[in-house]
Amino acid sequence: MSDPEQRSTTRTPRPTMRDVAALARVGIKTVSRVLNNEPNVTPETAERVERAAAQLNYEINSVAGNLRRTGHATKTVGLVVGHVANPFSGQIHAGVEDVLYSHGYSVLAASLDDDADREQRLVREFLRRRVDGLILTTISDEQTYLLPELSRGLPIVFVDREPSGVTADAVVGDNIGGAREATAHLIAHGHRRIACLADREFLSTAKRRVEGYRLALSEGGVEFDPSLVTMNLRSADAAQAAVTALLSGEHPPTAIFAAQNLITIGVIRALRAAGMQHAIALMSFDDFEVADSLDPGISCVTQDPRSMGSLAGKKLLARLGGDHTPASTIISPTTFIARGSGEIPAPL
């Protein structure tokens, strides 16, 4: 992470169209034409304006009239969540709204659909709308593109995934502790060949959960076998294929730690297809709807995404209210739930 001094203690003004015009040595109307893709501007002039705008990190102000009316505060917050297909994201959204709506803020929400390019486009769009702050679940491997906004004092809070390349507030689950507890539970039921299936390896959540898995193995006297770890799984279908391959191997696992709830769904499908759902133990990181209705019920360590969203909203409100203390990370605890799948004993 970068130096904490990058966080400004006061909100500095964003560059204006007048600043761009001065740097590009053109009139304000010319800048407006270029940035709004209007005709009657030479390519050379357009290039000079675009270069100046990029150098100043200028964004078109799409709500300038509203800013004049409200004294430079839009009373809006931009929220980027992970994926609309994952109920976890919806609960984070609900938690953020629980807090911010009661303080007069509107939440502009969007899903990045696990697309790093989309992440930056969404953030740029929120900045054009002059949101008062951002709450972000990110998918990019680093977020240095936010350095200009952080240096100007824009309040930004990361939720679920830790920031990389920048220093900012974050609210995350106890990824190491939860994974460690889930894996230790499988070891306590006699398992020594425990597979671990995880999300993309550059994500902080995936890295921390694999770290917790390995920590539990070490503490339980179980030798780590890299062939039992599969990462970079982006969907339930990919997880299903990975488990099918593991089950067809010479030494298949007797238990599986699925380090994300959509991965767990793929694991369940593979075990059922093989008729092994009562023979191979399964622990999930994060709960999901109907997990308690399956046979066997799915044991898990679960987070409270609504609480995480609420904590992120409260942290952002504090920053908007003038809190200039150093950036901090809040770790939200996990809860263990035994339902049957994680209690299947290892074969004798």
N, C-alpha and C positions, 0 to 999 in steps of 0.2 A: 504494500500500500504506500501511497505517497505521504509526504510530510503533512502533519496536522495543520501546519501554518497556512496551507492552501485555503482553509476555510476563513473567509473574511468575517470580521466581527460586525461589519455594517454592509448593508445591501447597496452596492454601487450601481449607477445607472447603466442600462444597456445602451449600446451605440445606436445612434439615430440615423435616419436617412440623410440628414445634413452632414453627419460625420463621414458617411460613405461618399457623398458628393464631393466633400473637400479633399478626401484622400485620392479620389479618382479624377479630380480636376474637371468636374462637369457640374451641370445644374441639377437641382433636386428633381425637376420634372424628368430629366434624362434617366436618373436613377430609378424613378418610379416606373418609367416605360420598360427598362431592362428587367427589373425584378418582377414585373407583372406580365412579361413576355408580350409586350405591345410592339407594333411595327415601327418603322422609321428611325431605327438606330443602327449605325454601322457595326459590323462584326468587331472591329477594333475597339470601338467605344464600349460595346457590350462586354467584351472580355475584360477591359480595364475596370468597369463597374463591378463585375462579378468577382474579380480578384480582390478588389477593395472590400467588398462585402464579406468575402471569406476571411480576409486578414483580420477584420474587426469582429468576426463571428456575429454578423448582423442577421436578424431574422425579420421578415415582413411582419408588421403589427396589424393583425386582422381585426383587432378590437380597439383601435385607437380612440374612437368616439366614446366607447364605454369607459376607457381609462380616464378620459378628461372629465366624465361625469362623476366618477367614483374616487377621484384623487389617487390614481395610480394603483388601486387594488381592485382586482376583478372578483374577489371572493369565490374563486374557483381553484380546484386542485386537480392535477392530472394524475390518473392512476393507470398503471400498466400492469396487467396480471399475466400469468403464464399461458394458459390454454383453456379455451371455453369448454373443451371436452372433459376437463378435470374439475369435479365439484369442489376441490380444494381451492381453486381460484375464485369461485363464486362466494365461498365463505370468507375469504380475505376481503373481497369487495364489500360484502355485507358488514364486516367489522369496521372497515374504514368509514363507511357511510353512517354507521351507528354513532360515531364520534363527531364527524365533521358536519353533518346536517344539523345537529343540535347547536352548532356554533355559527350557523348561517352560511356555510360553504356548500357550494354545489360540486359534485364529483364528476369529472369527465373521465369515463373509463374506456379502456380498449384492451384487447387481447393481442399479445404478440405472436401467438400461434407457433411458438418455438422457432421464430425466424429472427436472426440477429439483425438483418437489414431492416426488417419491419420495426424492430425495436427503436432504431435511431430515427426512422421516419416518423413514428408516433411521437417520440420525444420532441422532435423539431416542430411538429404540428401543435403540440401543447404549448411550446414556447412562443409560437406565432400568436397563439390565443392569449398570451401573457398570463398564464396561470400563476398563482401566488406560491405554489410549491408542487413538488412531485413525490409520488410514492411509487416505487418501481420494483417489480419482479423482473429480473433481467435474464437474458439467454446468451448474450455476447460474452466472449472470454475475458474482455476487459472493458472498462467504461471511461477511459480517458477522454472520450468525446464530451464528457460532462464537466471537465475541468474549467472551461470558461464560465459556466453558470455557477459552479461552486465558488470560484474566485470572486464572483459578484455578490455572493451571499444568498443565492437562491436556496431555500430549504429543500433538501432532498433526503428522503428516507428509503432505504432498501428493505424489502420484506421477503422472507423465505430464503433468498440467496444473498450471500455476502457480496459486497462490492469488490472489484478487483481493479487496481491501478489508480484508485481514488480513495480518499478518506471521507467517510460519510456515516451517518447514523444507520443502524440496521436492526431489524427484528427477525431473528431466525429461530428455528427449532433446535432442540438438543440432538443434533444429528449423530454425533459420536456416542453420546450416552444411550440414546434409543437403540442404535444399531448394536451396541455392545450388549445391552440387556436382552435383545431379541436373540442374538447368537448364543449368549451364555445360557439362555433358556433351552435351546436345542442341545447344547452340550450336556446340560444337566439331565436330559432325557436319553443320554447314551450315544449321541451322534458324534461321529468323527469326520465323516465325509459330508461337509456342509457346503453346498453351492451358494454363491452370492451373485445375484443379478442386479445390475445397477444402470443408471442413466449415463449420459455423456460424461466422460472423465474430466472435462474442464469445468464442470459445474461444481460449485462448492458443496452443494448438498450431496452429490454422488461421492465426491472425494471424502467427505467427512464420514459418510455412512460405511464406506469400505474401510476406512480407518478404524471405526468402531468395531466392525466385524473382525478385522485382524487383531485388534487389541483383545477381544474376547477369546479368540483362538489361542493367543499367547498365554493369557491368564489361565486358560483351561488345559494347557499342556497339549494342545492339538497343533500338529505341524501344518503350516500354511502350504496349500497346494494351488499354485497359480492357474492350473487347468480348470479349477472349479469356479473361477471368477470370470464373469462375462460382463463387460461394460459397453457403453455406447448404444444401449437399447433405447430406441426412440418411440416404441409403440407396443401395444399388447401383442400384436402379431409377431413382432421381432422377438419378444420375450417367449412366446409360445414356440417359435422355431428353435430358439436357443435351448429351451428345456428339452424339447424333443431330441435334439442332438446329444445332450448330456445323458439322457436316459438310454440312448442306443450305444453309448460308449462301453468299453470293457469294464470300467469300474464306476458305475453311476453313483450319484450322491444318494444318501439316505435322508437328507433333509435339505431344504432350500430357504435361504433368506432373500426375500424379494424386497429390494431397497426403494420401492416406489409403488404407489397403489395401482397405476395402470400396468406396470410390469407384473404385479400380483395377478391381475386378471388374465394375462397371457399364461402365467404359470398354472393357474387353475384349469384353463382350457387344455393345456398339454397333459396335465396329470389325469384329468377325466378321460381324455382321448385314449390314454394308455391304461386306464383302469387302475391307476396308482394313487388316487386321492386319499385312500385310507392306509396306504403303505408308506408314503413318503411324507415326512413332516414339513410343514410350511409356516413360516413367520413372515408377516408383511410389515413394512414400514409405512404407516398411514392406513387408516380405515377407509371403507367405502360402503356405499349403500348395498344392502342385502348380504353383507359379509357375515352377519349373524344368522342368516336364513339358509345358508348352504349346509350341505352334509359332507364332511364336517364343517362346523363354523370356522371362520378364518381368524386365527389368533394374530394379534398385531401389537405394535407400539404405535400409538396414535398421537398426533399433534392436535392443537386447537386453533385451526386457521382463523376462525372468527376473532378469537382473542388476539392473535398475532396482528390481524388487520386493525383491531381496536388500539393496540399498543402503538402501531405505526402511526395511526391518526393522532393519537395523543402526543407523540414525539414531534410530529409535524406542527401541531398547534403550539407546542412550547416554543419551537423555533420561530414561528410566525409572530409569537408574542414577545420576542426579544431575547430568548435564551441563547447565549453565545458560549456555553460551556463546550469543552472538547467533544468531538464525535464519540459515540459509544455504541456498543452492540448489546442488545437485550436478547438473552437466550430463554426461549419459552420451553418449559419442560414437556416431556412426553409422558403418556400414560400407558401402562401395560394392560392388555385385555386378553385373557385366555378363553378360547372358544372351542378348542378341540384339535385343530390342525397342527398347532405347535406342540401338542402334548402326545403326539404319536411317537411311541418309543422306537429306538433304533432296533433293527433285527438282531436276534441273538447269534 
